Amino acid sequence: MAQEEKIAVNHSHRAANIAAGAALVISVLALLVATFAGRQSRQPETSLRGNTAQTDIDEEGNVSTDLRRVINEDMRLSIARAETRARLLIIRAQIASGRTGEEIVDQVKDARADLKDAYRDAQGATLGEYQAFDANLGRLEGQARTNAADALKTIEDLVSALRRDVASDDEGR
């Protein structure tokens, strides 16, 4: 009986590792797509978040430094959200395979710190967006220690919110 349980645990960990690898590949692909799309975007009138900026385009089609800064900031936030989503998918696979505790908490803390860094200059609605993500990640930290079912629900909510957010960025292009 103990041998069968050991085999089941090994299969569970193997499945979690495969899911984690797949999520990592997806995040790298998302990063490449976001980077390529940002280079190809030719809508300088608004940023990806819908913020308007003064449009200064000279006769040769060069975009102003201010507008370029706004677009770069939006791309940075889009990439950070995609990376956070991929990390959460990896964490979800690990929790689903039975892992909990400080290893998972440390991964959530790392994702939370990276997201905080990405939003360091956020203001207005963007700051409110970050605060909502941060509050949910904080809740996830506590749940990862003690309650796998609640942690999985919180991850699903965050992944869903990040998926909608990234999709709205894509539509804004």
Backbone torsions as a table, in degrees:
resi	resn	phi	psi	omega
1	MET	NA	-41.0	-179.4
2	ALA	-64.9	-35.2	178.4
3	GLN	-64.1	-40.3	178.8
4	GLU	-65.1	-39.1	177.9
5	GLU	-65.8	-40.0	179.0
6	LYS	-63.3	-41.6	177.8
7	ILE	-63.8	-41.9	178.9
8	ALA	-63.1	-40.7	178.8
9	VAL	-65.9	-42.5	178.9
10	ASN	-62.2	-41.1	177.0
11	HIS	-64.7	-38.4	179.7
12	SER	-64.8	-44.4	178.4
13	HIS	-67.3	-37.5	178.2
14	ARG	-63.8	-42.2	178.5
15	ALA	-63.8	-40.0	178.2
16	ALA	-65.1	-40.0	178.6
17	ASN	-66.1	-39.3	177.3
18	ILE	-64.9	-43.8	178.8
19	ALA	-63.4	-40.4	179.1
20	ALA	-64.0	-42.7	178.3
21	GLY	-63.6	-41.8	178.5
22	ALA	-63.4	-41.6	179.2
23	ALA	-64.6	-37.8	178.2
24	LEU	-65.0	-43.2	177.8
25	VAL	-62.2	-42.4	179.0
26	ILE	-62.7	-40.5	-179.3
27	SER	-66.7	-38.6	177.9
28	VAL	-64.9	-43.1	177.7
29	LEU	-62.1	-41.2	178.4
30	ALA	-62.6	-40.2	178.4
31	LEU	-63.0	-44.6	179.2
32	LEU	-64.7	-43.1	178.9
33	VAL	-63.1	-44.6	-179.6
34	ALA	-63.0	-40.5	179.5
35	THR	-66.0	-46.2	179.7
36	PHE	-63.7	-43.3	-179.6
37	ALA	-63.4	-37.1	178.6
38	GLY	-64.5	-36.2	178.3
39	ARG	-72.1	-31.3	-176.7
40	GLN	-86.8	-15.7	-175.7
41	SER	-62.6	131.7	178.8
42	ARG	-127.5	45.5	177.2
43	GLN	-122.8	74.5	-173.1
44	PRO	-75.1	-4.0	-176.2
45	GLU	-71.1	-30.9	-179.7
46	THR	-135.8	158.0	175.8
47	SER	-83.2	173.6	-178.8
48	LEU	-66.5	-24.3	179.2
49	ARG	-88.7	0.5	178.5
50	GLY	89.8	3.9	177.8
51	ASN	-74.3	132.6	178.3
52	THR	-87.9	147.3	177.3
53	ALA	-136.3	156.1	178.3
54	GLN	-62.1	127.6	-178.3
55	THR	-91.8	111.4	176.6
56	ASP	-118.3	99.4	177.6
57	ILE	-122.6	123.0	-179.4
58	ASP	-81.9	-177.4	-175.5
59	GLU	-60.7	-28.7	-179.7
60	GLU	-85.2	-0.9	179.2
61	GLY	87.5	14.4	178.7
62	ASN	-77.9	133.6	-178.3
63	VAL	-88.5	145.0	-179.2
64	SER	-62.8	155.9	178.5
65	THR	-62.5	-38.4	-179.6
66	ASP	-63.4	-45.8	180.0
67	LEU	-66.5	-40.2	177.6
68	ARG	-60.4	-39.6	178.7
69	ARG	-62.7	-43.1	179.5
70	VAL	-63.6	-44.4	179.8
71	ILE	-64.6	-43.4	178.6
72	ASN	-61.5	-40.1	178.3
73	GLU	-62.1	-43.9	179.1
74	ASP	-64.0	-40.5	177.9
75	MET	-64.0	-41.9	179.9
76	ARG	-61.0	-42.9	179.4
77	LEU	-68.5	-39.1	177.7
78	SER	-61.5	-43.5	178.9
79	ILE	-65.7	-42.3	179.2
80	ALA	-61.8	-41.0	178.4
81	ARG	-66.5	-39.7	178.2
82	ALA	-65.1	-40.9	178.1
83	GLU	-65.5	-41.5	178.8
84	THR	-63.0	-42.4	178.3
85	ARG	-60.3	-44.4	179.0
86	ALA	-63.1	-41.1	178.1
87	ARG	-62.9	-40.6	179.4
88	LEU	-65.7	-35.1	176.8
89	LEU	-64.8	-38.1	176.5
90	ILE	-66.0	-45.8	179.2
91	ILE	-61.3	-41.4	178.7
92	ARG	-59.1	-44.0	179.3
93	ALA	-63.2	-38.6	179.9
94	GLN	-67.9	-43.1	178.8
95	ILE	-65.8	-41.2	179.6
96	ALA	-62.5	-27.8	179.2
97	SER	-86.6	2.9	174.4
98	GLY	105.4	-0.3	179.1
99	ARG	-81.9	136.9	172.2
100	THR	-147.0	-178.5	174.2
101	GLY	100.0	-161.5	-170.4
102	GLU	-65.1	-30.9	177.8
103	GLU	-61.1	-44.1	179.1
104	ILE	-69.6	-43.3	179.6
105	VAL	-58.5	-42.0	179.4
106	ASP	-63.3	-37.4	177.9
107	GLN	-66.3	-39.2	177.7
108	VAL	-66.1	-42.6	178.4
109	LYS	-60.6	-41.3	179.0
110	ASP	-64.0	-44.2	178.5
111	ALA	-62.5	-41.2	-179.5
112	ARG	-64.5	-42.1	179.6
113	ALA	-65.8	-40.9	179.3
114	ASP	-66.3	-38.7	178.1
115	LEU	-66.6	-40.2	177.5
116	LYS	-60.1	-42.9	178.9
117	ASP	-62.8	-40.8	-179.7
118	ALA	-64.4	-34.1	-177.4
119	TYR	-96.0	15.9	-173.2
120	ARG	-57.1	-30.4	-179.2
121	ASP	-105.6	14.8	-175.2
122	ALA	-67.6	148.1	177.8
123	GLN	-141.0	161.5	172.8
124	GLY	58.3	-131.8	-177.2
125	ALA	-63.2	-34.4	179.1
126	THR	-65.3	-38.4	176.3
127	LEU	-65.1	-40.8	177.1
128	GLY	-62.6	-38.7	176.8
129	GLU	-60.5	-47.8	179.1
130	TYR	-60.9	-44.6	-177.9
131	GLN	-61.2	-36.3	177.1
132	ALA	-67.2	-44.8	177.7
133	PHE	-61.6	-44.9	-177.5
134	ASP	-63.1	-41.9	179.2
135	ALA	-62.3	-42.3	178.2
136	ASN	-67.3	-38.1	176.6
137	LEU	-66.5	-36.7	175.8
138	GLY	-62.6	-42.5	177.3
139	ARG	-63.3	-39.9	179.3
140	LEU	-62.6	-36.3	177.5
141	GLU	-55.3	-48.7	180.0
142	GLY	-66.5	-41.1	-178.7
143	GLN	-67.2	-32.9	-178.2
144	ALA	-64.3	-24.9	178.7
145	ARG	-76.4	-35.2	-166.0
146	THR	-128.2	-28.2	-170.0
147	ASN	-136.2	93.5	-176.7
148	ALA	-61.2	-38.9	-177.7
149	ALA	-63.8	-45.6	177.8
150	ASP	-65.5	-38.7	179.1
151	ALA	-61.7	-43.3	178.9
152	LEU	-62.9	-39.1	178.2
153	LYS	-64.7	-44.6	178.9
154	THR	-62.9	-41.7	178.2
155	ILE	-61.9	-43.9	178.8
156	GLU	-59.1	-43.2	178.8
157	ASP	-62.9	-43.9	180.0
158	LEU	-65.8	-45.0	-179.7
159	VAL	-61.6	-41.4	178.7
160	SER	-63.4	-44.8	179.1
161	ALA	-63.7	-42.0	179.3
162	LEU	-68.1	-35.3	177.6
163	ARG	-64.0	-45.5	178.6
164	ARG	-63.4	-40.3	-177.4
165	ASP	-65.9	-44.6	178.3
166	VAL	-65.2	-39.0	178.2
167	ALA	-63.6	-39.3	178.3
168	SER	-67.3	-32.0	174.6
169	ASP	-64.6	-42.3	179.8
170	ASP	-63.7	-38.1	180.0
171	GLU	-70.0	-28.6	-179.3
172	GLY	-73.0	-13.6	-179.5
173	ARG	-77.2	NA	NA
